[in-house]
Amino acid sequence: MKRFILVCLLLCSGRLMGQQINVDNLIHIAIARARPVGTYAGQSHDSLFAAFRVAKPGKERTRIIYQIINYGQPTSRLGLTYHYKILDWSRKNNDRISEAIIMAEIAFQLAQNGDVAEAIKMDLAALKLAEKTGDNEALGIIYDSLGCCFSNADDTFTANNKQMIWYFGMGLKYSALAHNDIFISYDYGGLGAAYRVLHMPDSAAYYSFKSFEYAVRKNITVQVAQSLLDIQQLQTADELKLKYARAAIAVATLGKVNHVLVVGNAMLAQFHKAHGRADSAMFYARKSYGFSFRQAVFAQIEPAGLLKEFYTGHNADSALKYANIYYSARDSVFNIGKSQRAQALAYSEEQHKQELEAQKAADAARQRLYLLVLVIAFISVIAWIFWRNSVRNKRDKIKIQSTLNELKAAQAQLIQSAKMASLGELTAGIAHEIQNPLNFVNNFSEVSIELLEELKEEAEAGHTEDVIAIADDLTQNLEKINQHGKRADGIVKGMLEHSRAGSGERQLTDINLLADEFLKLAYHGMRAKDKDFNAEIVTNFDENLPKVNIVQQDIGRVLLNLFNNAFYAVNEKKKTEGDGYTPQVTITTFTPPLGGWGAIVRDNGNGIPDAIKDKIMQPFFTTKPTGQGTGLGLSISYDIVVKGHGGKIEVQSREGEGSEFVVQIPG
């Protein structure tokens, strides 16, 4: 239904006071949804009052207050019995919110029946009470009541209408904070009425339509009918005045909103009178007066005045009757003494407000002065503390600097130790790699020496065939010596090539070849330490991996650290698992989706416990026994990969199953 209403609003296209709006669709919705107000099936005043006393303070109790005071006919002249019952109970039970709200409603009734000064006095007392509670709903209701009081004081006073705007504006503010839909619509309507009296038609039209639209959307039948009357008064064309008056009467009839029926029928009477239709004018004037009988005194003025005019010259008795009613009601509402009292009371309250504002300003100035003194004292204390700390810091700075220098020296020594450890492992691997070809060279050299001795003997003996056979053997030996010498030379040249890359310059490198070389060096280095060590090595090299620009020595060091850790892990597990366990280290190279290259070093060792996974990349953290590791291998590897090459290094591990280190370097 809410969506339907909004669609209707968007489709509006008529003209009202220069604004492109059309309320026809909303009128149809309002008539369809109109329901009687002020009737509560199966409940009486007494049962509602009993429910009020046990209701929760606040919104629930306020809701029942309005069920009680609107029971039957709203704003009627039938007495304020239950208003004062609610007031007495609220005071005895210290319910300040209900007390303030019912005082505002009593004030509204007083103003409607002519005693505006007393109504304003009671509203201002209620306002002070509500300000202490801070309840937004109560404040919104009271400010709305004050706006209504000034609307009844005397419309000829421009100052009153400006007060109306202020009070209705404040009422709108607090009612919106309290989400009080009924009083939001009332305050919109009050603002429209005030601007209309001030001859500001654009503002009047805006707020009157706003009240109507809001009341339709929230299904507030009373204000729907009242807003249609307000819109009617803004029209200049007679047919539009007639149209909106009839719409207001239709909604008010369905909703039994009698005070709107009074005004609406009076408007129709005026319309027919202006067009010379005396019978119709008399008919609607009587209807208006009939509905006004159960309303406030204020509601009797217009219908009684119309009937006085209609009967004058036609029926002297009836003319006199309605003249007495008219003047009595008008004097009750608008007599000069009461209006002056209301103005004086408003002026006094305004003076009081100004004095309070001045007092607040003086208090605020004193508070600012006290705050300034406190701030100065605080700053002085802080300055003294900083001065004292500065003196201490100067004394401590030398000690701290000395300690820092010692830490830097210790760190440099540890890093150097790590480098030496890596160099030792690398040297061991190189030595083992070169040892095999050197053994061949030595063996074949010794055999060749023996063959030369034998060659001399056979030559002296003249055994030509034997000499040729020995010479052939010597040739084969020399070829093998040359072959294994070149093998050793290749190993040395490869190491020198990596060593020359230590300048930090990047070179195009075959990652597969680099990984293979350092894998063998790490394996032989481990075997040099432990002759019984053996492991299965698995290589999964990506044959399509292109050469990449890297610092060879740095990446070689990373791979060597990862291989050393892998061989160490499987060797440690072998010591505990025995013959049923086969150590295995796997190296896999690949091309990442975004380019560059990647390498995965996997082992089936003991794995890394979850508790220390986040620490393994920290400097000086190691799980190896004291003296066997510096804790810098992975830390340095992390710096080389992440900081030096802009890549990343990640670890995945399951305790008891093994670890996997993944290195990725962008292209």
Secondary structure as UniProt FT lines:
FT   HELIX           2..10
FT   STRAND          15..16
FT   TURN            17..18
FT   STRAND          19..20
FT   HELIX           24..33
FT   TURN            41..42
FT   HELIX           45..54
FT   TURN            57..58
FT   HELIX           59..69
FT   TURN            74..75
FT   HELIX           81..92
FT   TURN            93..94
FT   HELIX           96..112
FT   TURN            113..114
FT   HELIX           116..133
FT   HELIX           136..153
FT   TURN            155..156
FT   HELIX           158..178
FT   HELIX           181..197
FT   TURN            198..199
FT   HELIX           201..218
FT   HELIX           221..233
FT   HELIX           238..255
FT   HELIX           258..274
FT   TURN            275..276
FT   HELIX           278..292
FT   TURN            293..294
FT   HELIX           297..300
FT   HELIX           301..311
FT   TURN            312..314
FT   HELIX           316..334
FT   HELIX           336..461
FT   HELIX           464..500
FT   HELIX           501..503
FT   STRAND          507..509
FT   HELIX           511..529
FT   TURN            531..532
FT   STRAND          536..540
FT   TURN            543..544
FT   STRAND          548..550
FT   HELIX           552..577
FT   HELIX           578..580
FT   STRAND          584..590
FT   TURN            593..594
FT   STRAND          597..603
FT   HELIX           610..615
FT   TURN            616..617
FT   TURN            619..620
FT   TURN            626..628
FT   HELIX           633..638
FT   HELIX           639..644
FT   STRAND          648..654
FT   TURN            655..657
FT   STRAND          658..665
//
